[in-house]
Amino acid sequence: MTAVRQSFTWKNHRITYVKHPAASPKLKEKIVLIGGWCSVAGYWKLNIPFFQEFGEVIELDLIGHYPAEILDHQKKLTLQEFLEAQANAIWECAGTGDITLVGHSTGGMATLAIAALFPGKIKQVISIAPYVHGPVRGPLKLGVMGLRANVGIFFDMGFKLGRNIPKALNLGFSFGVYNSKEFHSKPEIQEFIADYYPQFDHLNPRNALMILEMLDRADIRPIVFGNEVPTLIMRGEDDPVIPGKDVAEIERTTPNVKAVRFAECGHFVHLEKREAAEKVMRDFLTAKKATKKKSFF
């Protein structure tokens, strides 16, 4: 039976989600998965079966990312609105208590901040290569500046043109992983990307740009400082997207953190080192209590 996608509207945002049943009716965990910047429906396809071993899995849009929509592009997006919209979507799809949050990159940022703001509702967090604070670096900064100068249409055009380059999505993943040849040689990755392309083609460039502009101004360090919700942070030692020093600062200042770094791994830990990452997550999810410690894998 195909899972039914449901829709939820909160102020300027339409957000959707899909519920995947637990592997057994006896499993009562509620696990919410949130992707990163430029992720779309189907992003967690390879990981969902693993999480179903622990309970019901809810694949939730990152706001502004297809099928989610930002309804009015004239309103500037703030970090507060971003977190409020994402949090209210979580309550809508998973209830308001004992929730496990799993997020990657921008989704990882959201899970850390929401757990800190609502510790009574969140049981535990798995944050993969989380974005911590701006400014946005590299060529993407041009898109941020263009939106602020009201010439975001040029980013829209460039995004659409870039998306039409043959195997553009492959190039995007290649930039973020440690060993591109090895990554793309895996049959499951080839199948994943082939299935993912049609969904990715629906990504609205203006929505993505609005999120990027918000990230340029964002800083979750004051929010998460001292948060005691049990948290697993996983990141690659060779991540070209998120500076390791940013994540290390969160790891040092947050109680109850288990921090695991993966050697010869880039930004997509859950895809690049899927088996090893699932072993680490299994240990975390089955532990009686998460304690603050650091390890290497």
ABEGO torsion letter per residue (X at the ends): XBBBBBBBBBEABBBBBBBBBBABAABABBBBBBBBBGBBBGAAAAAAAAAAAAEBBBBBBBBGBOABBBABAABBBBAAAAAAAAAAAAAAAAEABGBBBBBBEAAAAAAAAAAAABAAABABBBBBGBBABOBBBEAAAAAAAAAAAGAAAAAAAAAAAAAABBGAAAAAAAAABABAAAAAABAAAAAAAAAAAAAAAABBAAAAAAAAAAAAABBAAAAABGBABBBBBBBBAABAABBAAAAAAAAAABBGBBBBBBBGBBABAAAABAAAAAAAAAAAAABABBBBBBBBX
